[in-house]
Amino acid sequence: MYRFLLTPRWWGINLFVVLAIPFCVFMGTWQLGRFEDRVQSHEQAEKAPDPSTRAAKPLAELLPVDKVTSGRPAIATGTYADQFLVPGRKLEDRQGFYVLNMLRTDSGKALPVVRGWLPGSATDARVPAAPKGEVTVTGDLQASENTHSDGVNVRGGLPSGQVGMISAATLVNLVPYDVYDAWVTLPEAEAGGTGGAMKPVPAAAPEGSGLDLKAFQNLGYTGEWFVFAAFVLFMWFRLVRREAEAERDIALGLVPEEAAAEAAAPAAETAEAPDAAEGAPKDAPEDPSSPDYDVASTPVR
């Protein structure tokens, strides 16, 4: 009954099923592993001490920024240069902007420093001036932002002096010097009252270290891939069952009338073929051009 499984058509179906199910299982397992990694990173981050409570270290010792060094206090010495405003940033559910200054260090590179946050629009803002001369700052280290970071403006078209993303790839096009692939946020207002009106911006947790929306997306994708695998297997069993039932009905002679009519039609055409081969019907008039045509036997009307 199941010999049809060895036909060329079913070889193609079977090959698809054999390849599709392991692929779906592999992708589902991979997505589940991604979710478990995020859960483990979240648990480790909760057990680990607050990075901001650790001893401050020179900036060079903490680069490049990773999940371990993100949030650690970094020390850098230099002179403040260009200043930019970063609009569209919320703090305590209030809309405002960051005040970002480039700290030129002795290495020639500049470190982006978020001196604080101010409410309102960045267009008509009165920003406190940055300290003059050489300064030493201690701020919580952060990785460069990307298009998936919260509050980032990727649409462009910002006025001069504003940036939508705190990233070395963006800032290096606005200043005539190299920029560190990192930035720091000052945990307290600047000394001397220069930044007293600004609020400190808390450091954000490193990406991939918490149970955010992406983590639950991985869990959802896990379920989808396993559902796909089950669906492929279900459809294969359904097709096999339908084909087996059709083979059984043919073997028992339980063929539907439509199928019988379709099977009888070719037979009828075959039966009529000899008559057509013998020539025209007997009562059809003879062809005068035929050599066997008898003029004398033709009745005169």
LUMVEXLUM-157369 format. One line per field, with one value per residue (C-alpha): x, y, z; residue in one letter; residue number from 1. Coordinates in Angstrom, 1 decimal. Example, Ala and Ser with C-alpha at 12.3 -4.5 7.8 and 13.67 -1.06 7.14 Angstrom:
<recs>
east = 12.3, 13.7
north = -4.5, -1.1
up = 7.8, 7.1
aa = A, S
i = 1, 2
</recs>
This chain:
<recs>
east = 0.0, 2.9, 4.9, 4.0, 6.6, 9.2, 8.0, 10.0, 7.4, 7.4, 11.2, 11.2, 8.6, 10.5, 13.8, 12.2, 10.8, 14.2, 16.0, 13.3, 12.7, 16.4, 16.8, 13.8, 15.0, 18.5, 17.2, 14.9, 17.7, 20.0, 17.3, 16.8, 20.5, 20.5, 17.7, 19.5, 22.7, 20.7, 19.2, 22.6, 24.1, 21.2, 21.7, 25.5, 24.8, 22.5, 25.0, 28.0, 28.6, 27.6, 30.3, 30.1, 31.2, 34.5, 37.7, 38.3, 40.9, 42.6, 40.6, 43.3, 43.0, 39.3, 39.2, 37.7, 34.3, 32.6, 30.1, 32.7, 34.1, 30.8, 29.7, 33.2, 34.5, 37.2, 39.6, 40.7, 42.6, 42.5, 40.9, 37.3, 36.9, 33.8, 30.4, 27.3, 23.7, 22.0, 18.2, 15.3, 16.7, 14.4, 15.3, 12.8, 10.0, 10.8, 11.9, 15.2, 18.7, 22.3, 25.1, 28.1, 31.6, 34.7, 37.7, 41.0, 43.5, 47.3, 47.1, 45.5, 42.2, 39.0, 36.7, 33.0, 31.8, 28.1, 28.3, 24.6, 21.0, 18.7, 14.9, 13.2, 14.3, 17.9, 17.2, 16.9, 18.8, 21.2, 23.8, 26.3, 29.8, 32.4, 35.3, 38.4, 41.9, 43.1, 40.6, 40.5, 37.1, 35.9, 32.8, 31.0, 32.3, 29.8, 30.0, 29.3, 25.6, 24.1, 20.9, 19.2, 20.1, 17.3, 16.7, 19.0, 17.9, 18.8, 16.6, 19.3, 18.5, 19.5, 20.6, 24.3, 25.8, 23.5, 24.0, 21.5, 23.9, 26.9, 29.2, 32.8, 31.6, 29.3, 31.5, 34.6, 32.9, 32.2, 35.5, 39.1, 40.6, 40.2, 37.6, 37.6, 35.1, 33.5, 32.1, 31.6, 28.8, 29.6, 27.8, 27.7, 27.3, 30.6, 32.5, 32.4, 28.7, 29.4, 27.1, 24.9, 21.8, 22.3, 21.3, 23.7, 22.8, 22.9, 24.9, 23.0, 23.4, 25.4, 23.4, 22.6, 23.0, 19.3, 15.9, 14.9, 12.5, 15.1, 15.5, 11.8, 11.9, 14.5, 12.1, 9.3, 11.4, 12.2, 8.6, 8.0, 10.8, 9.5, 6.0, 7.3, 8.9, 5.7, 3.7, 6.0, 5.7, 1.9, 1.5, 3.7, 1.6, -1.6, -0.4, 0.8, -2.6, -4.5, -2.4, -2.7, -6.5, -6.7, -4.6, -6.9, -10.0, -8.6, -7.6, -11.2, -12.8, -14.3, -13.6, -15.8, -18.1, -16.1, -12.9, -14.7, -16.1, -12.6, -11.2, -14.0, -13.6, -10.2, -11.6, -14.5, -12.2, -10.1, -13.2, -14.3, -10.9, -11.2, -14.4, -12.7, -9.8, -12.1, -13.3, -16.4, -19.9, -21.6, -24.2, -21.7, -21.4, -18.4, -15.6, -15.7, -12.0, -11.5, -10.2, -12.8, -15.7, -18.2, -20.0, -22.5, -23.7, -24.4, -28.1, -29.4, -31.7
north = 0.0, 2.3, 1.6, 5.1, 6.4, 5.2, 7.1, 10.1, 12.6, 11.2, 11.1, 14.9, 15.3, 12.9, 14.7, 18.1, 16.7, 15.1, 18.4, 20.8, 19.2, 19.1, 22.7, 23.9, 22.0, 23.5, 27.0, 26.6, 25.2, 28.1, 30.7, 29.0, 29.1, 32.9, 33.3, 31.2, 33.2, 36.4, 34.9, 33.9, 37.3, 38.9, 36.7, 37.4, 41.1, 41.0, 39.0, 41.2, 44.4, 47.7, 48.7, 52.3, 51.3, 49.8, 51.7, 54.1, 53.2, 55.1, 55.1, 53.1, 50.2, 49.8, 49.8, 48.3, 48.5, 45.2, 43.8, 43.7, 47.2, 48.9, 51.1, 51.1, 54.5, 55.7, 58.6, 60.8, 64.1, 66.7, 70.0, 70.4, 71.3, 71.1, 70.9, 69.2, 68.8, 65.4, 66.0, 63.7, 62.1, 61.3, 61.4, 60.6, 60.5, 64.1, 65.1, 66.9, 66.6, 65.7, 68.2, 66.5, 67.8, 66.4, 66.1, 66.3, 64.1, 64.0, 61.0, 63.3, 61.5, 63.0, 61.3, 62.2, 63.3, 63.7, 66.5, 66.3, 66.5, 69.5, 69.6, 71.1, 71.7, 71.7, 74.5, 77.5, 76.1, 78.0, 75.5, 76.0, 76.6, 73.8, 74.3, 76.0, 74.6, 71.1, 69.0, 65.5, 63.8, 60.5, 59.1, 55.9, 54.2, 53.5, 51.8, 53.8, 53.9, 52.3, 52.4, 50.1, 52.2, 54.0, 57.6, 57.5, 59.7, 58.1, 60.3, 63.0, 66.6, 68.0, 71.6, 72.5, 71.6, 68.7, 65.0, 62.1, 59.4, 59.3, 57.2, 57.6, 56.8, 59.8, 62.3, 61.7, 63.3, 66.5, 67.1, 67.4, 64.8, 61.1, 60.0, 57.1, 54.4, 55.0, 57.8, 58.6, 60.1, 62.2, 60.7, 64.1, 67.7, 69.5, 71.2, 75.0, 75.3, 75.3, 72.4, 72.8, 73.2, 70.0, 66.6, 63.6, 61.0, 57.5, 54.8, 52.3, 48.6, 47.0, 45.5, 41.9, 41.8, 42.0, 40.4, 43.0, 42.7, 41.1, 38.2, 37.4, 37.7, 34.9, 32.9, 33.5, 32.6, 29.3, 28.4, 29.4, 27.1, 24.1, 24.8, 24.9, 21.5, 20.0, 21.5, 19.9, 16.5, 16.8, 17.8, 14.8, 12.3, 13.9, 13.6, 10.0, 9.1, 10.6, 8.9, 5.5, 5.9, 6.6, 3.5, 1.4, 2.7, 1.9, -1.6, -2.2, -0.7, 2.1, 4.7, 7.9, 8.4, 11.3, 9.3, 6.4, 8.8, 10.2, 6.7, 5.7, 8.7, 7.6, 4.1, 5.5, 7.6, 4.5, 2.5, 5.1, 5.4, 2.2, 3.6, 6.8, 4.8, 2.8, 6.0, 8.2, 6.8, 4.6, 7.2, 10.0, 11.1, 9.8, 12.0, 12.6, 13.1, 9.6, 7.1, 4.5, 6.9, 5.2, 7.8, 5.3, 4.2, 7.7, 8.4, 11.2, 13.6
up = 0.0, 0.7, -2.4, -3.6, -1.2, -3.6, -6.6, -7.8, -6.7, -3.1, -3.1, -3.5, -0.7, 1.6, 0.9, 1.8, 5.1, 6.0, 5.5, 6.8, 10.2, 11.4, 10.1, 12.2, 15.2, 14.9, 14.5, 17.5, 19.6, 18.6, 19.5, 22.9, 23.5, 22.8, 25.4, 28.0, 27.5, 28.1, 31.2, 32.5, 31.8, 33.6, 36.7, 36.7, 36.4, 39.4, 41.5, 40.5, 42.4, 41.0, 38.5, 39.6, 43.1, 41.9, 42.0, 39.1, 36.6, 33.8, 30.5, 28.6, 31.0, 30.5, 26.7, 24.7, 26.4, 27.1, 29.5, 32.3, 31.9, 31.0, 33.8, 35.5, 36.6, 34.1, 34.7, 31.8, 31.8, 29.1, 27.9, 26.8, 23.1, 20.9, 22.5, 21.1, 22.2, 22.0, 21.7, 22.4, 25.6, 28.5, 32.2, 34.9, 32.2, 31.2, 27.7, 27.4, 25.9, 26.9, 27.0, 25.3, 25.3, 23.7, 26.1, 24.2, 25.9, 25.7, 23.3, 20.7, 20.8, 22.3, 24.8, 24.6, 28.0, 28.9, 31.4, 32.2, 31.2, 30.8, 30.2, 27.3, 23.7, 22.6, 20.0, 22.4, 25.3, 27.5, 28.4, 31.2, 29.9, 30.3, 32.7, 31.2, 31.2, 31.9, 33.9, 35.2, 34.9, 36.4, 34.7, 34.2, 31.0, 28.2, 24.8, 21.7, 20.9, 17.8, 15.9, 18.5, 21.5, 23.4, 22.3, 19.3, 16.4, 13.1, 10.8, 10.6, 9.6, 13.0, 13.3, 13.6, 17.0, 17.6, 17.2, 17.3, 18.4, 20.8, 18.6, 17.4, 13.9, 14.0, 16.0, 13.9, 11.0, 13.0, 14.6, 13.2, 15.6, 16.5, 18.9, 21.4, 20.7, 24.1, 26.2, 29.9, 31.8, 34.9, 38.0, 39.8, 38.8, 38.0, 40.8, 41.1, 40.1, 36.3, 35.7, 38.8, 36.7, 34.9, 36.2, 36.0, 33.5, 35.0, 33.2, 31.2, 31.5, 28.6, 25.8, 26.1, 29.8, 30.8, 30.1, 27.6, 24.7, 22.5, 25.0, 24.9, 21.1, 21.1, 23.2, 20.8, 17.8, 19.6, 19.8, 16.1, 14.8, 16.8, 15.5, 12.0, 12.5, 13.9, 11.0, 8.4, 10.1, 10.4, 6.7, 5.7, 7.6, 6.2, 2.6, 3.2, 4.7, 1.9, -0.7, 1.1, 1.3, -2.4, -3.2, -1.0, -2.7, -6.1, -5.0, -3.6, -6.7, -4.7, -7.3, -7.4, -10.4, -11.6, -11.6, -13.4, -16.0, -16.6, -16.9, -19.4, -21.6, -23.0, -23.6, -25.6, -27.8, -28.4, -29.5, -32.0, -33.5, -35.8, -37.3, -38.2, -39.7, -42.0, -43.6, -43.8, -42.9, -45.5, -46.4, -47.0, -50.7, -52.6, -53.6, -57.4, -57.5, -56.2, -58.8, -57.7, -58.3, -60.7, -62.8, -64.2, -60.8, -59.7, -59.7, -61.9, -60.3
aa = M, Y, R, F, L, L, T, P, R, W, W, G, I, N, L, F, V, V, L, A, I, P, F, C, V, F, M, G, T, W, Q, L, G, R, F, E, D, R, V, Q, S, H, E, Q, A, E, K, A, P, D, P, S, T, R, A, A, K, P, L, A, E, L, L, P, V, D, K, V, T, S, G, R, P, A, I, A, T, G, T, Y, A, D, Q, F, L, V, P, G, R, K, L, E, D, R, Q, G, F, Y, V, L, N, M, L, R, T, D, S, G, K, A, L, P, V, V, R, G, W, L, P, G, S, A, T, D, A, R, V, P, A, A, P, K, G, E, V, T, V, T, G, D, L, Q, A, S, E, N, T, H, S, D, G, V, N, V, R, G, G, L, P, S, G, Q, V, G, M, I, S, A, A, T, L, V, N, L, V, P, Y, D, V, Y, D, A, W, V, T, L, P, E, A, E, A, G, G, T, G, G, A, M, K, P, V, P, A, A, A, P, E, G, S, G, L, D, L, K, A, F, Q, N, L, G, Y, T, G, E, W, F, V, F, A, A, F, V, L, F, M, W, F, R, L, V, R, R, E, A, E, A, E, R, D, I, A, L, G, L, V, P, E, E, A, A, A, E, A, A, A, P, A, A, E, T, A, E, A, P, D, A, A, E, G, A, P, K, D, A, P, E, D, P, S, S, P, D, Y, D, V, A, S, T, P, V, R
i = 1, 2, 3, 4, 5, 6, 7, 8, 9, 10, 11, 12, 13, 14, 15, 16, 17, 18, 19, 20, 21, 22, 23, 24, 25, 26, 27, 28, 29, 30, 31, 32, 33, 34, 35, 36, 37, 38, 39, 40, 41, 42, 43, 44, 45, 46, 47, 48, 49, 50, 51, 52, 53, 54, 55, 56, 57, 58, 59, 60, 61, 62, 63, 64, 65, 66, 67, 68, 69, 70, 71, 72, 73, 74, 75, 76, 77, 78, 79, 80, 81, 82, 83, 84, 85, 86, 87, 88, 89, 90, 91, 92, 93, 94, 95, 96, 97, 98, 99, 100, 101, 102, 103, 104, 105, 106, 107, 108, 109, 110, 111, 112, 113, 114, 115, 116, 117, 118, 119, 120, 121, 122, 123, 124, 125, 126, 127, 128, 129, 130, 131, 132, 133, 134, 135, 136, 137, 138, 139, 140, 141, 142, 143, 144, 145, 146, 147, 148, 149, 150, 151, 152, 153, 154, 155, 156, 157, 158, 159, 160, 161, 162, 163, 164, 165, 166, 167, 168, 169, 170, 171, 172, 173, 174, 175, 176, 177, 178, 179, 180, 181, 182, 183, 184, 185, 186, 187, 188, 189, 190, 191, 192, 193, 194, 195, 196, 197, 198, 199, 200, 201, 202, 203, 204, 205, 206, 207, 208, 209, 210, 211, 212, 213, 214, 215, 216, 217, 218, 219, 220, 221, 222, 223, 224, 225, 226, 227, 228, 229, 230, 231, 232, 233, 234, 235, 236, 237, 238, 239, 240, 241, 242, 243, 244, 245, 246, 247, 248, 249, 250, 251, 252, 253, 254, 255, 256, 257, 258, 259, 260, 261, 262, 263, 264, 265, 266, 267, 268, 269, 270, 271, 272, 273, 274, 275, 276, 277, 278, 279, 280, 281, 282, 283, 284, 285, 286, 287, 288, 289, 290, 291, 292, 293, 294, 295, 296, 297, 298, 299, 300, 301
</recs>
